[in-house]
Amino acid sequence: MAETIFGPTLTLSTGRIIPTRWVGEQHVKEDLGFIPSFADWVKAIRPEPWMGRAERTEALVDRYFASPVVEVT
């Protein structure tokens, strides 16, 4: 997100150029003590009832979609 807002690098008043990502990572390390992994992030998501109410959308997306043929023996 920081790169989107500030660009890929920042120029300090001394003229030194540093990666924006590095600044963001340091900020997260100071706040959390570590950089969370994707698995850490996913574990923190609390499932809500609406998240489990998914409907099949194939027929809406592909008008030629046909349900799988079930062979009865």
DRENPA-3360 file (N, C-alpha, C; in nm, 2 decimals, always signed):
BEGIN
1 = MAETIFGP = +0.08/-0.12/+0.00/+0.00/+0.00/+0.00/+0.09/+0.13/+0.00 ~ +0.19/+0.12/+0.08/+0.28/+0.24/+0.09/+0.34/+0.27/-0.05 ~ +0.38/+0.16/-0.12/+0.44/+0.19/-0.26/+0.34/+0.25/-0.35 ~ +0.21/+0.21/-0.34/+0.11/+0.27/-0.42/+0.09/+0.42/-0.39 ~ +0.10/+0.46/-0.27/+0.08/+0.60/-0.23/+0.21/+0.68/-0.25 ~ +0.33/+0.63/-0.21/+0.45/+0.71/-0.21/+0.54/+0.67/-0.32 ~ +0.52/+0.57/-0.40/+0.61/+0.52/-0.51/+0.71/+0.42/-0.45 ~ +0.79/+0.36/-0.54/+0.88/+0.25/-0.50/+0.99/+0.30/-0.41;
9 = TLTLSTGR = +1.03/+0.42/-0.42/+1.14/+0.47/-0.34/+1.11/+0.61/-0.27 ~ +1.18/+0.64/-0.16/+1.17/+0.77/-0.10/+1.31/+0.83/-0.09 ~ +1.32/+0.96/-0.11/+1.44/+1.03/-0.10/+1.45/+1.11/+0.03 ~ +1.55/+1.08/+0.11/+1.56/+1.15/+0.24/+1.62/+1.29/+0.21 ~ +1.61/+1.37/+0.32/+1.67/+1.51/+0.31/+1.82/+1.51/+0.28 ~ +1.88/+1.40/+0.31/+2.03/+1.38/+0.29/+2.06/+1.35/+0.15 ~ +1.95/+1.31/+0.07/+1.97/+1.27/-0.07/+1.97/+1.12/-0.08 ~ +1.98/+1.05/+0.03/+1.98/+0.90/+0.02/+1.85/+0.85/-0.03;
17 = IIPTRWVG = +1.85/+0.75/-0.11/+1.72/+0.69/-0.17/+1.71/+0.55/-0.10 ~ +1.59/+0.53/-0.04/+1.56/+0.41/+0.02/+1.43/+0.35/-0.03 ~ +1.42/+0.22/-0.03/+1.29/+0.16/-0.08/+1.17/+0.18/+0.02 ~ +1.06/+0.22/-0.04/+0.94/+0.24/+0.04/+0.90/+0.11/+0.12 ~ +0.92/+0.00/+0.05/+0.88/-0.13/+0.11/+0.96/-0.15/+0.24 ~ +1.09/-0.11/+0.24/+1.17/-0.13/+0.36/+1.12/-0.05/+0.48 ~ +1.07/+0.08/+0.45/+1.02/+0.16/+0.55/+0.89/+0.09/+0.61 ~ +0.80/+0.04/+0.52/+0.68/-0.02/+0.56/+0.71/-0.15/+0.65;
25 = EQHVKEDL = +0.81/-0.23/+0.61/+0.84/-0.35/+0.68/+0.90/-0.31/+0.82 ~ +0.98/-0.20/+0.83/+1.03/-0.16/+0.96/+0.92/-0.12/+1.05 ~ +0.82/-0.05/+0.99/+0.70/+0.00/+1.07/+0.62/-0.12/+1.13 ~ +0.60/-0.22/+1.05/+0.53/-0.34/+1.09/+0.61/-0.41/+1.20 ~ +0.74/-0.43/+1.18/+0.83/-0.49/+1.28/+0.82/-0.42/+1.41 ~ +0.82/-0.29/+1.41/+0.81/-0.21/+1.53/+0.68/-0.23/+1.61 ~ +0.57/-0.24/+1.53/+0.44/-0.25/+1.59/+0.41/-0.40/+1.64 ~ +0.45/-0.49/+1.55/+0.41/-0.63/+1.58/+0.53/-0.72/+1.64;
33 = GFIPSFAD = +0.65/-0.67/+1.61/+0.77/-0.75/+1.65/+0.81/-0.85/+1.54 ~ +0.73/-0.87/+1.44/+0.76/-0.96/+1.33/+0.68/-0.92/+1.21 ~ +0.72/-0.98/+1.09/+0.64/-0.96/+0.97/+0.55/-1.08/+0.96 ~ +0.42/-1.07/+0.97/+0.32/-1.18/+0.96/+0.33/-1.25/+0.82 ~ +0.32/-1.38/+0.82/+0.31/-1.45/+0.70/+0.16/-1.45/+0.65 ~ +0.14/-1.50/+0.53/+0.01/-1.51/+0.48/-0.07/-1.61/+0.57 ~ -0.01/-1.71/+0.62/-0.08/-1.81/+0.71/-0.13/-1.74/+0.83 ~ -0.04/-1.65/+0.89/-0.08/-1.57/+1.01/-0.20/-1.49/+0.98;
41 = WVKAIRPE = -0.20/-1.42/+0.87/-0.31/-1.33/+0.83/-0.44/-1.41/+0.81 ~ -0.43/-1.53/+0.75/-0.55/-1.61/+0.72/-0.61/-1.66/+0.86 ~ -0.52/-1.70/+0.95/-0.57/-1.75/+1.08/-0.64/-1.65/+1.16 ~ -0.61/-1.52/+1.13/-0.68/-1.41/+1.21/-0.82/-1.37/+1.15 ~ -0.85/-1.43/+1.04/-0.99/-1.40/+0.98/-1.09/-1.47/+1.06 ~ -1.19/-1.40/+1.11/-1.31/-1.47/+1.17/-1.41/-1.49/+1.07 ~ -1.45/-1.62/+1.05/-1.55/-1.65/+0.95/-1.69/-1.59/+1.00 ~ -1.76/-1.54/+0.90/-1.89/-1.48/+0.92/-1.99/-1.57/+0.85;
49 = PWMGRAER = -2.11/-1.58/+0.89/-2.21/-1.67/+0.83/-2.23/-1.64/+0.68 ~ -2.22/-1.52/+0.64/-2.24/-1.49/+0.49/-2.12/-1.55/+0.41 ~ -2.01/-1.57/+0.47/-1.90/-1.63/+0.39/-1.92/-1.77/+0.35 ~ -2.01/-1.84/+0.41/-2.03/-1.98/+0.37/-2.15/-2.00/+0.28 ~ -2.22/-1.89/+0.24/-2.34/-1.90/+0.16/-2.30/-1.87/+0.01 ~ -2.22/-1.95/-0.04/-2.18/-1.93/-0.18/-2.27/-2.01/-0.27 ~ -2.30/-1.96/-0.38/-2.38/-2.03/-0.48/-2.30/-2.06/-0.61 ~ -2.33/-2.16/-0.68/-2.26/-2.19/-0.80/-2.29/-2.09/-0.90;
57 = TEALVDRY = -2.19/-2.04/-0.97/-2.21/-1.93/-1.06/-2.18/-1.97/-1.21 ~ -2.14/-2.09/-1.23/-2.10/-2.13/-1.37/-2.21/-2.10/-1.47 ~ -2.34/-2.13/-1.44/-2.44/-2.11/-1.53/-2.46/-1.96/-1.56 ~ -2.43/-1.87/-1.46/-2.44/-1.73/-1.49/-2.33/-1.68/-1.57 ~ -2.21/-1.74/-1.56/-2.10/-1.69/-1.63/-2.09/-1.75/-1.77 ~ -2.12/-1.88/-1.79/-2.11/-1.95/-1.92/-2.25/-2.00/-1.95 ~ -2.31/-1.94/-2.05/-2.45/-1.98/-2.09/-2.45/-2.12/-2.15 ~ -2.34/-2.17/-2.19/-2.34/-2.31/-2.25/-2.30/-2.41/-2.14;
65 = FASPVVEV = -2.29/-2.37/-2.02/-2.26/-2.46/-1.91/-2.37/-2.56/-1.89 ~ -2.33/-2.69/-1.88/-2.43/-2.79/-1.85/-2.39/-2.87/-1.72 ~ -2.48/-2.91/-1.64/-2.44/-2.98/-1.52/-2.37/-3.11/-1.56 ~ -2.28/-3.16/-1.48/-2.21/-3.28/-1.51/-2.31/-3.40/-1.52 ~ -2.29/-3.48/-1.62/-2.37/-3.60/-1.64/-2.34/-3.71/-1.54 ~ -2.44/-3.76/-1.47/-2.42/-3.86/-1.37/-2.46/-3.99/-1.43 ~ -2.37/-4.09/-1.44/-2.40/-4.21/-1.50/-2.45/-4.31/-1.40 ~ -2.57/-4.36/-1.42/-2.63/-4.45/-1.33/-2.61/-4.60/-1.38;
73 = T = -2.56/-4.68/-1.29/-2.54/-4.82/-1.34/-2.62/-4.92/-1.26;
% end
